[in-house]
């Protein structure tokens, strides 16, 4: 099965067949539909990486079909096929969330190029979203668990593995007062045998790196209890 699957919705069977042959030759998985309601059913039943959608369809217009698709799905890219004089349809389609359009008649090479460009952009956006989700942030501090990068005010911070794990725990429990025992269990493990003073030592190491060159301290001592990650400016309000 092809890695990239395309649904071709085109009522002119000759055009649909040419698209199927060209796209298959390029390595895409292709399924065709010739009418609005059939296309909607195929869309709902399949898992599509891209849709090529003709504006002029029997039963249901391409614009209405796009509207129904975008009601529940904002991500699947759609390239419209339009007639030369259908400016209003083009504008409506783009406003409804179409990614691009081609005017008939078109050169297959240009359509293939636009498909590649659209898929590249979708991949870039997906990668950006995934990368963004990996960042833990607080004030001007950010940490990426996937790449193990840490920045304070956009300056990189080098941490040891234990310091990194300790900072992750603080970031996942922002503004919560954490006891030394809680920190020890979470970062060192329940089976750790040793004094809780190790927590104080590593918090001190971490503070020197995270709060260096700033008066906006993020890691605070709660006397007689443990530590808390909070904004020093908030604490003064």
C-alpha positions as CSV (number, residue, x, y, z in Angstrom):
1,X,0.0,0.0,0.0
2,X,1.3,3.5,-0.9
3,X,2.5,5.8,1.9
4,X,0.4,8.7,0.5
5,X,-3.2,8.2,-0.4
6,X,-5.1,10.6,-2.6
7,X,-8.9,10.8,-3.2
8,X,-9.7,12.1,-6.7
9,X,-13.2,13.6,-6.9
10,X,-13.9,14.3,-10.6
11,X,-17.1,13.6,-12.5
12,X,-15.4,13.6,-15.9
13,X,-14.2,10.0,-16.1
14,X,-11.5,10.5,-18.7
15,X,-9.9,13.2,-16.5
16,X,-10.2,11.1,-13.4
17,X,-8.6,8.2,-15.2
18,X,-5.7,10.3,-16.4
19,X,-5.2,11.6,-12.9
20,X,-5.3,8.1,-11.5
21,X,-2.7,6.8,-14.0
22,X,-0.3,9.8,-13.4
23,X,-0.6,9.7,-9.6
24,X,-0.2,5.9,-9.4
25,X,2.9,6.2,-11.6
26,X,4.3,8.8,-9.1
27,X,3.8,6.2,-6.3
28,X,0.6,7.6,-4.7
29,X,-2.4,5.4,-3.7
30,X,-5.4,6.6,-5.6
31,X,-9.2,6.1,-5.3
32,X,-11.7,7.9,-7.6
33,X,-15.2,9.2,-7.1
34,X,-17.5,10.8,-9.6
35,X,-20.3,12.4,-7.6
36,X,-20.8,14.4,-4.4
37,X,-22.5,11.9,-2.2
38,X,-20.3,9.0,-3.2
39,X,-17.2,11.2,-2.6
40,X,-18.5,12.2,0.9
41,X,-18.9,8.5,1.7
42,X,-15.5,7.5,0.4
43,X,-13.9,10.5,2.3
44,X,-15.5,9.3,5.6
45,X,-14.5,5.7,5.1
46,X,-10.9,6.3,4.1
47,X,-7.7,7.8,5.5
48,X,-6.6,10.4,3.0
49,X,-3.4,12.4,2.8
50,X,-4.8,14.8,0.1
51,X,-8.0,15.3,-1.8
52,X,-8.3,16.6,-5.4
53,X,-11.8,18.1,-5.6
54,X,-13.6,19.3,-8.8
55,X,-16.0,22.2,-8.1
56,X,-18.6,21.0,-10.7
57,X,-20.1,17.7,-9.4
58,X,-23.4,16.0,-9.7
59,X,-25.7,15.6,-6.6
60,X,-23.6,17.9,-4.5
61,X,-21.2,20.8,-5.5
62,X,-17.5,20.6,-4.7
63,X,-18.0,23.8,-2.6
64,X,-20.7,22.1,-0.5
65,X,-18.6,19.0,-0.2
66,X,-15.6,21.0,1.0
67,X,-17.8,22.8,3.5
68,X,-18.9,19.4,4.9
69,X,-15.3,18.1,5.0
70,X,-14.0,21.2,6.8
71,X,-16.8,21.0,9.4
72,X,-15.0,18.2,11.1
73,X,-11.6,18.1,9.4
74,X,-9.4,21.2,9.2
75,X,-6.2,19.3,8.3
76,X,-6.6,17.1,5.2
77,X,-5.2,19.2,2.4
78,X,-7.6,19.9,-0.5
79,X,-6.7,21.1,-4.0
80,X,-9.7,22.4,-6.0
81,X,-10.1,21.9,-9.8
82,X,-12.0,24.9,-11.2
83,X,-13.2,26.3,-14.5
84,X,-11.5,29.3,-15.9
85,X,-14.3,31.7,-15.2
86,X,-15.2,30.4,-11.7
87,X,-13.5,33.2,-9.7
88,X,-16.3,33.2,-7.1
89,X,-16.0,29.5,-6.6
90,X,-12.2,29.8,-6.2
91,X,-12.6,32.6,-3.5
92,X,-15.3,30.6,-1.7
93,X,-13.3,27.4,-1.8
94,X,-10.2,29.2,-0.4
95,X,-12.3,30.9,2.3
96,X,-13.7,27.4,3.2
97,X,-10.2,26.1,3.7
98,X,-9.0,24.7,0.4
99,X,-5.2,24.7,0.3
100,X,-4.8,25.4,-3.4
101,X,-6.6,25.4,-6.8
102,X,-5.9,24.5,-10.4
103,X,-7.8,26.0,-13.4
104,X,-8.9,23.6,-16.1
105,X,-7.4,22.8,-18.5
106,X,-4.1,22.3,-16.6
107,X,-0.7,20.6,-17.2
108,X,-0.3,17.4,-15.2
109,X,3.2,18.4,-14.3
110,X,2.0,21.6,-12.6
111,X,-0.6,19.7,-10.7
112,X,2.0,17.1,-9.5
113,X,4.2,20.0,-8.4
114,X,1.4,21.6,-6.4
115,X,0.6,18.3,-4.8
116,X,4.2,17.9,-3.7
117,X,4.3,21.5,-2.4
118,X,1.0,21.0,-0.5
119,X,2.2,17.8,1.1
120,X,5.5,19.3,2.1
121,X,3.8,22.2,3.8
122,X,1.5,19.9,5.6
123,X,4.5,17.9,6.8
124,X,6.3,21.0,8.0
125,X,3.2,22.2,9.9
126,X,2.8,18.7,11.5
127,X,6.4,18.6,12.5
128,X,6.2,22.1,14.0
129,X,3.1,21.1,16.0
130,X,4.8,18.0,17.3
131,X,8.0,19.9,18.2
132,X,5.9,22.6,20.0
133,X,4.1,19.9,22.0
134,X,7.4,18.6,23.3
135,X,8.4,21.9,25.0
136,X,7.7,22.5,28.7
137,X,7.7,26.2,29.5
138,X,7.5,28.5,32.5
139,X,8.1,32.3,32.2
140,X,11.2,32.6,30.0
141,X,12.4,29.0,30.7
142,X,11.7,26.2,28.2
143,X,12.7,22.6,28.0
144,X,12.4,20.0,25.2
145,X,12.1,16.5,26.5
146,X,12.7,15.0,23.0
147,X,15.9,16.8,22.2
148,X,16.9,17.5,25.9
149,X,17.4,21.2,25.1
150,X,17.0,23.8,27.9
151,X,16.8,27.6,27.4
152,X,16.4,30.5,29.7
153,X,15.6,33.8,28.0
154,X,16.8,32.0,24.7
155,X,20.2,31.2,26.2
156,X,21.1,27.5,26.3
157,X,21.6,25.8,29.6
158,X,23.7,22.7,30.0
159,X,22.4,20.2,32.5
160,X,23.5,16.8,33.8
161,X,20.9,14.0,33.3
162,X,19.9,14.2,37.0
163,X,19.5,18.0,36.8
164,X,17.5,17.6,33.7
165,X,15.1,15.1,35.3
166,X,14.8,17.3,38.3
167,X,13.9,20.3,36.2
168,X,11.3,18.3,34.2
169,X,9.6,17.4,37.5
170,X,9.5,21.0,38.6
171,X,8.1,22.1,35.2
172,X,5.4,19.4,35.4
173,X,4.4,20.6,38.8
174,X,4.6,24.4,38.5
175,X,3.5,26.4,41.5
176,X,3.0,23.3,43.6
177,X,5.0,22.9,46.8
178,X,6.9,19.7,46.6
179,X,8.4,17.9,49.6
180,X,11.9,16.5,49.5
181,X,10.4,13.0,49.7
182,X,8.2,13.6,46.7
183,X,11.1,14.9,44.7
184,X,13.3,12.0,45.8
185,X,10.7,9.4,44.8
186,X,10.0,11.1,41.4
187,X,13.5,11.8,40.3
188,X,15.6,9.2,42.1
189,X,13.1,6.4,42.4
190,X,11.3,4.7,45.2
191,X,14.1,2.2,45.7
192,X,16.7,5.0,46.3
193,X,18.6,4.4,49.5
194,X,20.2,7.6,50.8
195,X,19.6,10.9,52.6
196,X,17.1,13.5,51.3
197,X,20.0,16.0,51.5
198,X,20.8,14.9,48.0
199,X,17.7,16.8,46.9
200,X,19.1,20.0,48.4
201,X,22.4,19.5,46.7
202,X,20.9,19.0,43.3
203,X,18.4,21.8,43.7
204,X,21.3,24.1,44.5
205,X,23.2,22.9,41.4
206,X,20.0,23.5,39.3
207,X,19.4,26.9,40.7
208,X,22.9,28.1,39.8
209,X,22.3,27.2,36.2
210,X,18.6,28.1,35.8
211,X,18.6,31.4,37.8
212,X,22.0,32.5,36.7
213,X,22.3,36.1,35.4
214,X,18.8,37.0,36.4
215,X,17.0,38.4,39.4
216,X,13.8,36.6,38.4
217,X,14.2,33.4,40.4
218,X,12.1,30.4,39.5
219,X,13.0,27.8,42.1
220,X,12.2,28.7,45.7
221,X,12.7,27.1,49.1
222,X,9.7,26.5,51.3
223,X,11.1,26.4,54.7
224,X,10.5,23.2,56.6
225,X,8.7,21.6,53.6
226,X,10.7,21.5,50.3
227,X,10.6,23.5,47.1
228,X,8.3,25.2,44.6
229,X,8.7,26.5,41.0
230,X,7.1,29.9,40.8
231,X,7.8,33.3,39.4
232,X,9.6,35.6,41.8
233,X,7.7,38.5,40.4
234,X,4.4,36.8,41.1
235,X,5.6,36.2,44.7
236,X,6.2,39.9,45.2
237,X,2.6,40.9,44.2
